[in-house]
Amino acid sequence: MGKEFDPEMHQAISLEENDEQEPNTILLVLQRGYFFQERLLRPALVTVSNKSAAWLKANPVQYSDEEAADEVVEAADDAETTTVDDIE
C-alpha cells in the first residue's frame, strides 16, 4: 500500500476518492499478486486513489502553454468524425 499503481503488476478493482493521497496510489490490496522466476502469474487486486470531484473543481488543470492547449482544442474541432450512417 502507498505505492504507485502499475498496470503491469496490478489490477484496479475499485477507485476511492482520497484527497490526501496522490492519484493512482494503491490504498488497499484486496488480493496479493504472485511472481514465479520474474514472471507475473497473477496481478495484485487493488483499490486505487482518485481525487474527489470537489477537489478537481477547486483545483482545475492549469496548462503551462496556452498555445499548446489551444492547438489541442483546434485539432479536436477539426477532426473528422464518422457516424453510423456513414458506415453503411
Secondary structure by P-SEA (a helix, b strand, c coil): cccccccccccccbbbbbccccccccccccbbbbbccccccccccbbbbbbcaaaaaacccccccaaaaaaaaaaaaabbbbcccccc
